[in-house]
Structures are given as C-alpha cells and as structure tokens.
Amino acid sequence: RMKFCSACGHAVDHLVPPGDHLPRAVCPACETIHYQNPKVIAGCVPVWEGKVLMCRRNIEPRLGLWTFPAGFLAMSETSGQGAARETLEESQAEVDIGGLLAVINVPYVSQIYMIYRGKMRSPHHAITPESSETRLMSEDEIPWDDIAFPTIWHSLKFFFEDRAKGVEGIHTLDLLTRYGRRPEVTTTPSD
C-alpha cells in the first residue's frame, strides 16, 4: 500500500476520487491520483528440434524448481519483445517469437501472463545468474512435479496438448487460488 506520493513525496490519502469507483492513493499536495495496475509477465516456450528449453531457477521465489523463460514486462517493449528478452536473460538462447499460446490471469497476485511459442535460432543455451541449469527436454522429460509455478505448468500442458493435435490454439485461463495444479480455473481454447 502506497504511503507517499512518487511525484512530490508528500503523504497520500486513500480515498475514492470524484468520478471514480475504487479507492486510490491521492496526494493532497500535488493532487496526483496514483493508479495501481496488474503486472504483466511475458514468456515463451522455446523449442529446438521438438524439445522445450527449460531453466532451473537460481533465484527466489521457487529456487531450484523448473520453468521456461518468463518475467516482468519492461517499459516501452511489446509482450513479444519481453518474452524474447527474458529468454536471452534467463538462458542465453535467442528465439524468434511465434504465436500467442496463453493468457493467464492470476488475480490473487495481480499478474497477467502472456505466453508465446518460440523457435530457438540455434541450439545454444547456457546458465545465467537467473538459471543454475538449462536443458532441452522432450515432453516425457519435463519434471512435472518440480515446476516452479502453476502458470508454467498449465502453459506446458497447453503447448503439448496443442502439439499432439497439430494445432496452435490460444488459451485463456483464470487461476483463482494459489494452491495445486487443479485450481479453480476457467479455460477457453481458441482454434
């Protein structure tokens, strides 16, 4: 919860501004209204010769567990650019970003995931400060019980299900609880 105005440093009040319907941090000194919005995470499922590039996390949260490259979108970049940047930062792999795989809403942490398909430009990948290990894995090698986040687990399931059907759908998913691989979800595949 914001305590001070980022524009002038004065203490803020929490109130519903005129014409609004939600409480906001409002600065009584400079009259700035501060809007807090969900964070966007961009990532991709990088593939080389049918195998998915996975990274073992070398940072918290979920240190030591597996993921594909994903992270917070930076200012002034598209979600696809963010997915490619995160892949390079986390695995040293360069990718061409393909179609959108999934949009996953995680309201309990105010996050929105935009996950793309990615084609690696070469088989090169390596450890980074964020990843203690990187490995190309076939579907049967994925460590399903050691996946770092439900968003990653569900995205991988969408990816492999689509591949088995020979389609590239766009999936939406609302993760409404923070527990387990079978949370309350709403999913909508798109052909």
C-alpha positions as CSV (number, residue, x, y, z in Angstrom):
1,R,0.0,0.0,0.0
2,M,1.5,3.3,-1.1
3,K,2.3,5.8,1.7
4,F,4.0,8.6,-0.2
5,C,3.4,10.4,-3.5
6,S,6.0,9.4,-6.1
7,A,5.6,12.8,-7.8
8,C,6.3,15.1,-4.8
9,G,7.0,12.9,-1.8
10,H,4.0,14.1,0.3
11,A,2.0,11.6,2.3
12,V,-1.0,10.3,0.3
13,D,-4.6,9.8,1.4
14,H,-6.6,6.7,0.4
15,L,-10.0,7.7,-0.9
16,V,-12.3,7.3,-3.8
17,P,-11.6,10.3,-6.2
18,P,-14.6,12.2,-7.7
19,G,-15.9,10.3,-10.7
20,D,-14.1,7.1,-9.7
21,H,-15.5,3.9,-8.0
22,L,-12.4,2.5,-6.3
23,P,-10.1,3.8,-3.5
24,R,-6.9,5.3,-4.8
25,A,-3.7,6.8,-3.3
26,V,-4.3,10.5,-3.8
27,C,-1.8,13.2,-3.0
28,P,-3.4,16.2,-1.2
29,A,-0.4,18.4,-2.0
30,C,0.0,18.0,-5.8
31,E,-3.4,16.3,-6.5
32,T,-1.8,13.3,-8.3
33,I,-4.0,10.2,-8.3
34,H,-1.9,7.0,-8.3
35,Y,-3.4,4.1,-10.1
36,Q,-2.0,0.6,-9.3
37,N,-2.4,-1.9,-12.1
38,P,-1.6,-5.6,-12.5
39,K,1.9,-6.6,-13.6
40,V,2.4,-8.2,-17.0
41,I,4.7,-11.3,-17.2
42,A,5.9,-12.2,-20.7
43,G,7.4,-15.6,-21.5
44,C,7.8,-18.2,-24.2
45,V,8.1,-21.9,-24.7
46,P,11.4,-22.1,-26.6
47,V,11.7,-25.1,-28.9
48,W,14.7,-26.7,-30.7
49,E,14.2,-29.8,-32.8
50,G,11.0,-30.7,-30.9
51,K,12.4,-30.2,-27.4
52,V,11.5,-27.5,-25.0
53,L,14.2,-25.4,-23.3
54,M,13.7,-25.5,-19.5
55,C,15.6,-23.5,-16.9
56,R,16.2,-24.4,-13.2
57,R,15.6,-21.3,-11.2
58,N,18.7,-19.8,-9.5
59,I,16.7,-17.1,-7.7
60,E,13.8,-16.9,-5.4
61,P,10.9,-17.4,-5.4
62,R,10.9,-21.1,-6.1
63,L,14.7,-21.5,-6.1
64,G,15.8,-24.8,-7.7
65,L,12.5,-25.5,-9.5
66,W,12.0,-25.6,-13.2
67,T,10.4,-23.1,-15.6
68,F,10.6,-21.9,-19.1
69,P,11.9,-18.3,-19.5
70,A,9.4,-15.6,-18.4
71,G,9.5,-12.4,-16.4
72,F,8.1,-8.9,-15.9
73,L,7.5,-6.9,-19.0
74,A,9.7,-3.8,-19.2
75,M,8.6,-0.3,-20.1
76,S,8.4,0.5,-23.8
77,E,8.6,-3.1,-25.1
78,T,5.9,-5.3,-26.6
79,S,5.0,-8.5,-24.9
80,G,6.7,-10.5,-27.6
81,Q,9.9,-8.4,-27.2
82,G,9.7,-9.0,-23.5
83,A,9.4,-12.8,-24.0
84,A,12.5,-12.8,-26.3
85,R,14.5,-10.6,-23.8
86,E,13.6,-12.8,-20.9
87,T,14.6,-15.9,-22.8
88,L,18.0,-14.4,-23.6
89,E,18.5,-13.2,-20.0
90,E,17.5,-16.5,-18.4
91,S,19.1,-19.0,-20.8
92,Q,21.3,-17.1,-23.3
93,A,19.1,-18.5,-26.0
94,E,18.0,-16.3,-28.9
95,V,14.4,-17.0,-30.1
96,D,12.0,-16.0,-32.8
97,I,8.7,-15.3,-31.1
98,G,5.8,-17.1,-32.7
99,G,2.1,-17.1,-31.9
100,L,0.4,-16.4,-28.6
101,L,-0.1,-19.7,-26.6
102,A,-1.9,-18.5,-23.5
103,V,-3.1,-15.5,-21.5
104,I,-3.3,-16.5,-17.8
105,N,-4.9,-14.2,-15.3
106,V,-3.7,-14.5,-11.7
107,P,-5.8,-12.0,-9.7
108,Y,-4.6,-13.1,-6.3
109,V,-1.1,-11.7,-7.1
110,S,-2.4,-9.1,-9.6
111,Q,-0.5,-10.6,-12.5
112,I,-1.3,-11.3,-16.2
113,Y,0.9,-13.8,-18.1
114,M,1.3,-13.6,-21.8
115,I,3.0,-16.8,-23.0
116,Y,4.2,-17.3,-26.6
117,R,5.5,-20.1,-28.7
118,G,9.2,-19.6,-29.5
119,K,11.6,-21.1,-32.0
120,M,15.3,-21.1,-31.0
121,R,17.6,-19.7,-33.6
122,S,20.3,-22.3,-32.6
123,P,20.7,-25.0,-30.1
124,H,22.8,-22.6,-27.9
125,H,21.7,-22.1,-24.3
126,A,23.6,-21.8,-21.0
127,I,23.4,-21.0,-17.4
128,T,22.9,-17.4,-16.3
129,P,22.7,-15.6,-12.9
130,E,18.9,-16.4,-13.0
131,S,19.3,-20.1,-14.1
132,S,21.6,-22.7,-12.5
133,E,20.8,-25.2,-15.3
134,T,19.3,-25.1,-18.7
135,R,18.3,-28.1,-20.6
136,L,16.4,-29.1,-23.8
137,M,13.7,-31.6,-22.7
138,S,11.2,-33.8,-24.5
139,E,7.7,-34.0,-23.1
140,D,8.4,-37.1,-21.1
141,E,11.5,-35.5,-19.5
142,I,9.6,-32.5,-18.1
143,P,9.9,-32.6,-14.3
144,W,6.1,-32.0,-13.8
145,D,6.3,-32.3,-10.0
146,D,9.1,-29.7,-9.9
147,I,7.6,-26.9,-12.0
148,A,8.0,-23.6,-10.3
149,F,4.6,-22.0,-10.9
150,P,1.1,-23.1,-11.9
151,T,1.2,-20.7,-14.8
152,I,4.2,-22.6,-16.2
153,W,2.6,-26.0,-15.6
154,H,-0.6,-25.1,-17.4
155,S,1.2,-23.4,-20.3
156,L,3.3,-26.5,-20.9
157,K,0.1,-28.6,-20.8
158,F,-1.5,-26.3,-23.4
159,F,1.6,-26.5,-25.5
160,F,1.9,-30.3,-25.6
161,E,-1.8,-30.8,-26.0
162,D,-1.9,-28.5,-29.0
163,R,1.2,-30.1,-30.5
164,A,-0.4,-33.6,-30.2
165,K,-3.5,-32.2,-32.0
166,G,-1.4,-30.4,-34.7
167,V,-3.0,-27.0,-33.8
168,E,-1.7,-23.7,-32.4
169,G,-4.6,-22.6,-30.2
170,I,-4.7,-19.5,-27.9
171,H,-5.8,-20.4,-24.4
172,T,-7.1,-18.3,-21.6
173,L,-7.0,-19.3,-18.0
174,D,-8.1,-17.7,-14.8
175,L,-6.1,-19.1,-11.8
176,L,-8.3,-18.2,-8.8
177,T,-6.5,-19.9,-6.0
178,R,-2.8,-20.2,-5.2
179,Y,-2.8,-23.9,-4.4
180,G,-2.3,-27.0,-6.5
181,R,-2.3,-28.0,-10.2
182,R,-6.1,-28.2,-10.2
183,P,-7.1,-24.7,-9.1
184,E,-10.5,-23.2,-9.8
185,V,-10.0,-22.3,-13.5
186,T,-11.8,-21.0,-16.5
187,T,-10.2,-22.1,-19.7
188,T,-11.1,-21.2,-23.2
189,P,-9.2,-22.7,-26.2
190,S,-9.3,-20.9,-29.5
191,D,-8.9,-22.6,-32.8
